[in-house]
Amino acid sequence: MALEDLYKTDKEEIKKKIEKGLEEKKSEIKKSLEKILPQPAKNMLQTDEGTYALIAITIVLVLLLARAAGMAFKLLSKLIFLISLAAAVYFSYVYFTNY
């Protein structure tokens, strides 16, 4: 019985430490991005919808740059492009209508 309690306690502590570490990394990434991004995009980082929109826009831009560099789009990359474009439009709409 004591061994099971020890296992549960250790598991919970590890889970809390991992969650705390993830939150710290997220805040570090957001702070570093705020230094780079222009003012409207900095404000978008303050909300989840704005962050999702920026991520989707980044994916779309990377795929467009790859296409401009001469990479041929396969079916999977076309699907990723379309899904990212739809996500960028949707989350931008949600962000700008709510904030």
C-alpha distances in whole Angstrom, upper triangle without the diagonal:
4,5,5,6,9,10,11,12,14,15,17,19,20,21,23,25,26,27,29,30,32,33,35,36,38,39,41,42,44,45,47,48,50,52,53,54,57,57,56,53,52,51,50,47,46,45,43,46,48,45,45,49,49,47,49,52,51,50,54,55,54,55,58,59,58,60,63,62,63,60,60,58,56,54,51,52,55,52,50,53,53,50,50,53,52,49,51,54,51,49,52,54,50,51,54,54,51,52
4,5,5,6,9,10,10,12,14,15,16,18,20,21,22,24,26,27,28,30,32,33,35,36,38,39,41,42,43,45,47,48,50,51,52,55,55,55,52,50,50,49,45,45,44,42,45,47,44,44,48,48,46,48,51,50,50,53,55,53,54,58,58,57,60,62,62,62,59,60,57,56,55,51,52,55,52,50,53,54,50,50,53,52,49,51,54,51,49,52,53,50,50,54,54,51,51
4,5,5,6,9,10,11,12,14,15,16,18,20,21,22,24,26,27,28,30,31,33,35,36,37,39,41,42,43,45,46,48,50,50,54,54,53,50,49,49,47,44,43,43,41,44,46,43,43,46,47,44,46,49,48,47,51,52,51,52,55,55,54,57,60,59,60,56,57,55,53,52,48,49,52,49,47,50,51,48,48,51,50,47,49,52,49,47,50,52,49,49,53,53,50,51
4,5,5,6,9,10,10,12,14,15,16,18,20,21,22,24,26,27,29,30,32,33,35,36,37,39,41,42,43,45,47,48,49,52,52,51,48,47,47,45,42,41,40,38,41,43,41,40,44,44,42,44,47,46,45,48,50,49,50,53,54,52,55,58,57,58,55,55,52,51,49,46,47,50,47,45,48,49,45,45,48,47,44,46,49,47,44,48,49,46,46,50,50,47,48
4,5,5,6,9,10,11,12,14,15,17,18,20,21,22,24,26,27,29,30,32,33,35,36,38,39,41,42,43,46,47,48,51,50,50,47,45,45,44,41,40,39,37,40,42,39,39,43,44,41,43,47,46,45,48,50,49,50,53,54,53,55,58,57,58,55,56,53,52,51,47,48,50,47,45,48,49,45,45,48,47,44,46,49,46,44,47,48,45,45,49,49,46,46
4,6,5,6,8,10,11,12,14,15,16,18,20,21,22,24,26,27,28,30,32,33,35,36,37,39,41,42,44,45,46,49,49,49,46,44,44,43,40,39,38,36,40,42,39,39,43,43,40,43,46,45,44,47,49,47,49,52,52,51,54,57,56,57,54,55,52,51,50,46,47,50,47,45,48,49,45,45,48,47,44,46,48,46,44,47,48,45,45,49,49,46,46
4,5,5,6,9,10,10,12,14,15,16,18,20,21,22,24,26,27,28,30,31,33,35,36,37,39,41,42,44,44,48,48,47,44,43,43,41,38,38,37,34,38,39,37,36,40,40,38,40,43,42,41,45,46,45,46,49,49,48,51,54,53,54,51,51,49,47,46,43,44,46,44,41,44,45,42,42,45,44,41,43,46,44,41,44,46,43,43,47,47,44,45
4,6,5,6,9,10,10,12,14,15,16,18,20,21,23,24,26,27,29,30,32,33,35,36,37,39,41,42,43,46,46,45,42,41,41,39,36,35,34,32,35,37,35,34,38,39,36,38,42,41,40,43,45,44,45,48,49,48,50,53,52,53,50,51,48,47,46,42,43,45,42,40,43,44,40,40,43,42,39,41,44,41,39,42,44,40,40,44,44,42,42
4,5,5,6,9,10,11,12,14,15,17,18,20,21,23,24,26,27,29,30,32,33,35,36,38,40,41,42,45,45,44,42,40,40,38,35,34,33,32,35,37,34,34,38,38,36,39,42,41,40,44,45,44,45,49,49,48,51,53,53,54,51,52,49,48,47,43,44,46,44,41,44,45,41,41,44,43,40,41,44,42,39,42,44,41,40,44,44,41,41
4,5,5,6,8,10,10,12,14,15,16,18,20,21,22,24,26,27,28,30,32,33,34,36,38,39,40,43,43,43,40,38,39,37,34,34,33,31,35,36,33,33,37,37,35,37,40,39,38,42,43,42,43,47,47,46,49,51,50,52,49,50,47,46,45,42,42,45,42,40,42,44,40,39,43,42,39,40,43,41,39,41,43,40,40,43,44,41,41
4,6,5,6,9,10,11,12,14,15,16,18,20,21,23,24,26,27,29,30,32,33,35,37,38,38,42,42,41,38,37,37,35,32,32,31,29,32,34,31,31,34,34,32,34,37,36,36,39,41,39,40,44,44,43,46,48,48,49,46,47,44,43,42,38,39,41,39,36,39,40,37,36,40,39,36,37,40,38,36,38,40,38,37,41,42,39,39
4,5,5,6,9,10,11,12,14,15,17,18,20,21,23,24,26,27,29,30,32,33,35,37,37,40,40,39,37,35,35,33,30,29,28,27,30,32,29,29,33,33,31,33,37,36,35,39,40,39,40,44,44,44,46,49,48,49,47,47,45,44,43,39,39,42,39,36,39,40,36,36,39,38,35,36,39,37,34,37,39,36,35,39,39,36,37
4,5,5,6,9,10,11,12,14,15,16,18,20,21,23,24,26,27,29,30,32,34,35,36,39,39,39,36,34,34,33,30,29,29,27,30,32,29,30,33,33,31,34,37,35,35,39,40,39,41,44,44,43,46,48,48,49,47,48,45,45,44,40,40,43,40,37,40,41,37,36,40,39,36,37,40,38,35,37,39,36,35,39,40,37,37
4,5,5,6,9,10,10,12,14,15,16,18,20,21,22,24,26,27,28,30,32,33,34,37,38,38,35,33,33,32,28,28,28,26,29,31,28,28,32,31,29,32,34,33,33,36,38,36,38,41,41,40,43,45,45,46,43,44,42,41,41,37,37,40,37,35,37,38,35,34,37,37,34,35,38,36,33,36,38,35,35,38,39,37,36
4,5,5,6,9,10,11,12,14,15,17,19,20,21,23,24,26,27,29,31,32,33,36,36,35,32,31,31,29,26,26,25,23,26,28,25,25,29,29,26,29,32,31,30,34,35,34,36,39,39,39,41,44,43,45,42,43,40,39,38,35,35,37,35,32,35,36,32,31,34,34,31,32,35,33,30,33,35,32,31,35,36,33,33
4,5,5,6,9,10,11,12,14,15,17,18,20,21,23,24,26,27,29,31,31,34,34,34,31,29,29,28,25,24,23,22,25,27,24,25,28,28,27,29,32,31,31,34,36,35,37,40,40,40,42,44,44,46,43,44,42,41,40,37,37,39,36,33,36,37,33,32,35,35,31,32,35,33,30,32,34,31,30,34,35,32,32
4,5,5,6,9,10,11,12,14,15,16,18,20,21,23,24,26,27,29,30,33,33,33,30,28,29,28,24,24,24,23,26,27,24,25,29,28,26,29,32,30,30,34,35,34,36,39,39,38,41,43,43,44,42,43,41,41,40,36,36,39,37,33,36,37,34,32,35,35,32,32,35,34,31,33,35,33,31,35,36,33,33
4,5,5,6,9,10,11,12,14,15,16,18,20,21,22,24,26,27,28,31,32,32,28,27,27,26,23,23,22,21,24,25,22,22,26,25,23,26,29,27,27,31,32,30,32,35,35,35,38,40,39,41,38,40,37,37,36,33,32,35,33,30,32,33,30,29,32,32,28,29,32,31,28,30,33,30,29,33,34,32,31
4,5,5,6,9,10,11,12,14,15,17,18,20,21,23,25,26,27,30,29,29,26,24,25,23,20,20,19,17,21,22,19,20,24,23,21,24,27,26,26,29,31,30,32,34,35,35,37,39,39,41,38,39,37,37,36,32,32,34,32,29,31,32,29,27,30,30,26,27,30,28,25,28,30,27,26,30,31,28,28
4,5,5,6,9,10,11,12,14,15,17,19,20,21,23,25,26,29,28,29,26,24,24,23,20,19,19,18,22,23,20,21,25,24,22,26,28,27,27,31,32,31,33,36,36,36,39,40,40,42,40,41,39,39,39,35,34,36,34,31,33,34,31,29,32,32,28,29,31,30,27,29,31,28,27,30,32,29,28
4,5,5,6,9,10,11,12,14,15,17,18,20,22,23,24,27,28,28,25,23,24,23,19,19,20,19,22,23,19,21,24,23,21,24,27,25,26,29,30,28,31,34,33,33,36,38,37,40,37,39,37,37,37,33,32,35,33,30,31,33,30,28,31,31,28,28,31,30,27,29,31,29,27,31,32,30,29
4,5,5,6,9,10,11,12,14,15,16,18,20,21,22,25,26,26,22,21,22,20,17,17,17,16,19,19,16,17,21,20,18,21,23,22,22,26,26,25,28,30,30,30,33,35,35,37,34,36,34,34,33,30,29,31,29,26,28,29,26,24,27,28,24,24,27,26,23,25,28,26,24,27,29,27,26
4,5,5,6,9,10,11,12,14,15,16,19,20,21,24,23,23,21,18,19,18,14,14,15,14,17,18,15,16,20,19,18,21,23,22,23,26,27,26,29,31,31,32,35,36,36,38,36,37,35,36,35,32,31,33,31,27,29,30,27,25,27,27,24,24,27,25,22,24,26,24,22,25,27,25,24
4,5,5,6,9,10,11,12,14,15,17,19,20,23,23,24,21,18,19,19,15,15,17,16,20,19,16,18,21,20,19,23,24,23,24,27,27,27,29,32,31,32,35,36,36,38,36,38,36,37,37,33,32,34,33,29,30,32,29,27,29,30,26,26,29,28,24,26,28,26,24,27,29,27,25
4,5,5,6,9,10,11,12,14,16,17,18,21,22,23,19,17,19,18,14,15,16,16,19,18,15,17,20,18,16,20,22,20,21,24,24,23,26,28,28,28,32,33,32,35,33,35,33,34,34,30,29,31,30,26,27,29,27,24,27,28,24,24,27,26,23,24,27,26,23,26,29,27,25
4,5,5,6,9,10,11,12,15,16,16,19,19,20,16,15,16,15,11,12,13,12,15,14,11,13,16,15,14,17,19,17,19,22,22,22,24,27,26,27,30,31,31,34,32,33,32,32,32,29,27,29,28,24,25,27,24,21,24,24,21,20,23,23,19,21,24,22,20,23,25,23,22
4,5,5,6,9,10,10,13,15,15,18,18,18,16,13,14,14,10,11,12,13,16,15,12,15,18,16,16,19,20,19,21,24,24,24,27,29,28,29,32,33,33,36,34,36,34,35,35,32,30,32,31,27,28,29,27,24,26,27,23,22,25,24,21,21,24,23,20,23,25,23,21
4,5,5,6,9,10,11,13,14,18,18,19,16,14,16,16,12,13,15,16,19,17,14,17,19,17,16,20,21,19,21,24,23,23,26,28,27,28,31,32,32,35,33,35,34,35,35,32,30,32,31,27,28,30,28,25,27,28,24,23,26,26,23,23,27,25,22,25,28,26,24
4,5,5,6,9,10,11,12,16,17,17,14,12,15,14,10,12,14,14,16,15,11,14,16,13,13,16,17,15,17,20,20,19,22,24,23,25,28,28,28,31,29,32,30,31,32,28,26,28,28,24,24,26,24,21,23,25,21,20,23,23,20,20,24,23,20,23,26,24,22
4,5,5,6,9,10,10,13,14,14,11,9,11,11,7,9,11,12,14,12,9,13,14,12,12,16,16,15,17,20,20,20,23,24,24,26,28,29,29,32,31,33,31,32,33,29,27,29,28,24,24,26,24,21,22,23,20,19,21,21,18,18,21,20,17,20,22,21,19
4,5,5,7,9,10,13,13,15,12,9,12,13,9,11,14,15,17,15,13,16,17,15,15,19,19,18,20,23,22,22,25,27,26,28,31,31,31,34,33,35,34,35,36,33,30,32,31,28,27,29,27,24,25,27,24,22,25,25,21,21,24,23,20,22,25,23,21
4,5,5,7,9,12,14,16,13,11,14,14,11,13,16,17,19,16,14,17,18,14,15,19,18,16,19,21,20,20,23,25,23,25,28,28,28,31,30,33,32,33,34,31,29,31,30,27,26,28,27,23,25,27,24,22,25,25,22,22,25,24,21,23,26,25,23
4,5,5,6,10,11,12,9,8,11,11,9,11,14,15,16,13,11,14,14,11,12,15,15,13,16,18,17,17,21,22,21,23,25,25,26,29,28,30,29,31,32,29,26,28,27,24,23,25,24,20,21,23,20,18,21,22,19,18,22,21,18,20,23,22,20
4,5,5,8,8,10,8,5,9,10,8,10,13,15,16,13,12,15,15,12,14,17,16,15,18,20,19,20,23,24,23,25,28,28,28,32,31,33,32,34,34,32,29,30,30,26,25,27,26,22,23,25,22,19,22,22,19,18,21,21,17,19,22,21,18
4,6,8,10,12,11,8,12,13,12,14,17,18,20,16,15,18,18,15,17,20,18,17,20,22,20,21,24,25,23,26,29,28,28,32,31,34,33,35,36,33,31,32,32,28,27,29,28,25,25,27,25,22,25,26,22,21,24,24,21,22,25,25,22
4,7,10,12,10,9,12,13,12,15,17,19,19,16,14,17,17,13,15,18,16,14,17,19,17,17,21,21,20,22,25,24,24,28,28,30,30,32,33,31,28,29,29,26,25,27,26,22,23,25,23,20,22,24,21,20,23,24,20,21,25,25,22
4,7,8,6,6,10,10,10,13,15,16,17,13,12,15,14,10,13,15,13,12,16,17,15,16,20,20,19,22,24,23,24,28,27,30,29,31,32,30,26,27,28,24,23,25,24,20,20,22,20,17,19,21,18,16,20,20,17,18,21,21,19
4,6,6,6,9,10,11,14,16,18,18,14,14,17,15,12,15,17,15,14,18,19,17,19,22,21,20,24,25,24,26,29,29,31,30,33,34,32,28,29,29,26,24,26,25,22,21,23,21,18,19,21,19,16,19,20,17,17,20,20,18
4,5,5,7,9,10,12,14,17,17,13,14,17,15,13,17,18,16,17,20,21,19,21,24,24,24,27,28,28,29,32,32,34,33,35,36,34,31,31,31,28,26,27,26,23,22,24,22,18,20,21,18,16,18,19,15,15,18,18,15
4,5,5,7,9,11,12,15,14,10,12,15,12,11,15,16,14,15,19,19,18,20,23,22,23,26,27,27,28,31,31,33,31,34,34,32,29,29,28,26,24,24,24,20,19,21,19,15,16,17,15,12,14,15,12,11,15,15,12
4,5,5,7,9,11,13,12,8,9,12,10,8,11,13,11,12,15,16,15,17,20,20,20,23,25,24,26,29,29,30,29,31,31,29,26,26,26,23,21,22,21,18,17,19,16,13,15,16,13,11,14,15,11,12,15,15,13
4,5,5,7,10,12,13,9,10,13,12,10,13,16,14,14,18,19,18,20,23,23,23,26,28,27,29,32,31,33,31,33,34,31,28,29,29,25,24,25,24,20,20,22,19,16,18,19,15,14,17,17,13,14,17,16,13
4,5,6,8,11,11,8,9,13,12,11,14,16,15,16,19,20,20,22,25,25,25,28,30,30,31,34,33,35,33,35,35,32,30,30,29,26,25,25,24,21,21,21,19,16,17,17,14,12,15,14,10,11,14,13,10
4,5,6,8,8,4,6,9,8,8,11,13,12,13,16,17,17,19,22,22,23,25,27,27,29,32,31,32,30,32,31,29,26,27,26,23,22,22,20,17,17,18,15,12,14,14,10,9,12,11,8,9,12,12,9
4,6,7,8,6,5,9,9,8,10,13,13,13,16,18,18,19,22,23,23,26,27,28,29,32,31,32,30,32,31,29,26,27,26,23,22,23,21,18,19,19,16,14,16,16,12,12,15,14,11,13,16,14,12
4,7,9,7,8,11,12,11,13,16,16,17,20,21,22,23,26,26,27,29,31,32,33,36,34,36,33,35,34,31,29,30,29,26,25,26,23,21,21,21,18,16,18,17,14,13,16,14,10,13,15,13,10
4,6,5,6,9,10,11,12,14,15,17,19,20,21,23,25,26,27,29,30,31,33,35,34,35,32,33,32,29,28,28,26,24,23,23,21,18,19,19,15,14,16,14,11,11,13,11,8,11,13,10,9
4,5,5,6,9,10,11,12,14,15,17,18,20,21,23,24,26,27,29,30,32,34,32,32,30,30,29,26,25,26,24,21,21,21,18,16,17,17,13,13,15,13,9,11,13,10,9,12,14,12,12
4,5,5,6,9,10,11,12,14,15,17,18,20,21,22,24,26,27,28,30,32,30,31,28,29,28,25,24,24,22,19,19,18,16,14,14,13,10,10,11,9,5,7,9,7,6,9,11,10,10
4,5,5,6,9,10,10,12,14,15,16,18,20,21,22,24,26,27,28,30,29,30,27,29,28,26,24,24,22,19,19,19,17,14,14,14,11,9,11,10,7,7,9,8,6,9,11,10,10
4,5,5,6,9,10,11,13,14,15,17,19,20,21,23,24,26,27,29,28,29,26,27,27,24,22,23,21,18,18,18,16,13,14,15,11,10,13,12,9,9,13,11,9,12,15,14,13
4,5,5,6,9,10,11,12,14,15,17,18,20,21,23,24,26,28,26,26,24,25,24,21,19,20,18,15,15,15,13,10,12,12,8,7,10,10,6,8,11,10,10,13,15,14,15
4,5,5,6,9,10,11,12,14,15,16,18,20,21,22,24,26,25,25,23,24,23,21,19,19,17,15,14,14,12,9,9,10,7,5,7,8,5,5,9,9,8,10,13,13,13
4,5,5,6,9,10,10,12,14,15,16,18,20,21,22,24,23,24,22,24,24,21,19,19,19,15,14,15,14,10,11,12,10,7,10,11,9,8,12,13,11,13,16,16,15
4,5,5,6,9,10,11,13,14,15,17,18,20,21,23,21,22,20,21,21,18,16,17,16,13,12,14,12,9,10,12,9,8,12,12,10,11,14,14,13,16,18,19,18
4,5,5,6,9,10,11,12,14,15,17,18,20,22,20,20,18,19,18,16,14,14,13,10,9,10,9,5,7,8,6,5,9,10,9,10,13,13,13,15,18,18,19
4,5,5,6,9,10,10,12,14,15,16,18,20,19,20,18,20,20,18,15,15,15,12,10,11,11,7,7,10,8,5,9,11,10,9,13,14,13,15,18,19,18
4,5,5,6,9,10,10,12,14,15,16,19,17,19,17,19,20,17,14,15,15,12,11,13,13,9,10,13,11,9,12,14,13,13,16,17,16,18,21,22,21
4,5,5,6,9,10,11,12,14,15,17,15,16,14,16,16,14,11,12,12,8,7,10,10,6,8,11,10,9,13,14,14,14,17,18,18,20,23,23,23
4,6,5,6,9,10,11,12,14,16,14,15,13,15,15,14,10,10,11,9,6,8,9,6,6,10,10,8,11,13,14,13,16,18,18,19,22,23,23
4,5,5,6,8,10,10,12,14,14,15,14,17,18,16,13,13,14,12,9,12,13,10,9,13,13,11,13,16,16,15,18,20,19,20,23,25,24
4,5,5,6,9,10,10,13,11,13,12,15,16,15,11,13,14,11,9,13,14,11,12,15,15,13,16,19,18,18,21,23,22,23,26,27,27
4,5,5,6,9,10,11,9,10,9,11,13,12,8,9,11,9,7,10,12,10,10,14,14,13,16,18,19,19,21,23,23,24,27,28,28
4,5,5,6,9,10,10,11,10,13,15,14,11,11,13,12,8,11,14,11,11,15,16,14,16,19,19,19,21,24,23,24,27,29,28
4,5,5,6,9,9,11,12,15,17,17,13,14,16,14,12,15,17,14,14,18,18,17,19,22,22,21,24,26,25,26,29,31,30
4,5,5,7,6,8,9,12,15,14,10,12,15,13,11,15,17,15,15,19,19,18,21,23,23,23,26,28,28,29,31,33,33
4,5,5,5,6,7,11,13,14,10,11,14,13,11,14,16,15,15,18,20,18,20,23,24,23,26,28,28,29,32,33,33
4,5,7,9,11,14,17,18,14,14,17,17,14,17,19,17,17,20,22,20,22,25,25,24,27,30,29,29,32,34,34
4,6,9,11,15,18,18,15,16,19,18,16,19,21,19,19,23,24,22,24,27,28,27,30,32,31,32,35,37,36
4,6,9,12,16,17,14,14,18,18,16,19,21,20,20,23,25,24,25,28,29,29,31,33,33,34,37,39,38
4,6,9,13,13,10,12,15,15,13,17,19,18,18,22,23,22,24,27,28,28,30,32,32,33,36,37,37
4,6,10,11,9,10,13,14,13,15,18,18,18,21,22,22,24,26,28,28,30,32,33,34,36,38,38
4,7,8,6,6,10,10,9,12,14,14,15,18,19,19,21,23,25,25,27,29,30,31,33,35,35
4,6,5,6,9,10,11,12,14,15,16,18,20,21,23,24,26,27,29,30,31,33,34,36,37
4,6,5,6,9,10,11,12,14,15,16,18,20,21,22,24,25,27,28,30,31,33,34,36
4,5,5,6,9,10,10,12,14,15,16,18,20,21,22,24,26,27,28,30,31,32,34
4,5,5,6,9,10,10,12,14,15,16,18,20,21,22,24,25,26,28,30,31,32
4,5,5,6,9,10,10,12,14,15,16,18,20,21,22,24,25,27,28,30,31
4,5,5,6,8,10,11,12,14,15,16,18,20,21,22,24,25,27,28,30
4,6,5,6,8,10,10,12,14,15,16,18,20,21,22,24,25,26,28
4,6,5,6,9,10,10,12,14,15,16,18,20,21,22,24,26,26
4,5,5,6,8,10,11,12,14,15,16,18,20,21,22,24,26
4,5,5,6,9,10,10,12,14,15,16,18,20,21,22,24
4,5,5,6,9,10,10,12,14,15,16,18,20,21,22
4,5,5,6,9,10,11,12,14,15,16,18,20,21
4,5,5,6,9,10,11,12,14,15,16,18,20
4,5,5,6,8,10,10,12,14,15,16,18
4,6,5,6,8,10,10,12,14,15,16
4,6,5,6,9,10,11,12,14,15
4,5,5,6,9,10,11,12,14
4,5,5,6,8,10,11,12
4,5,5,6,8,10,10
4,5,5,6,8,10
4,6,5,6,8
4,6,5,6
4,6,5
4,6
4
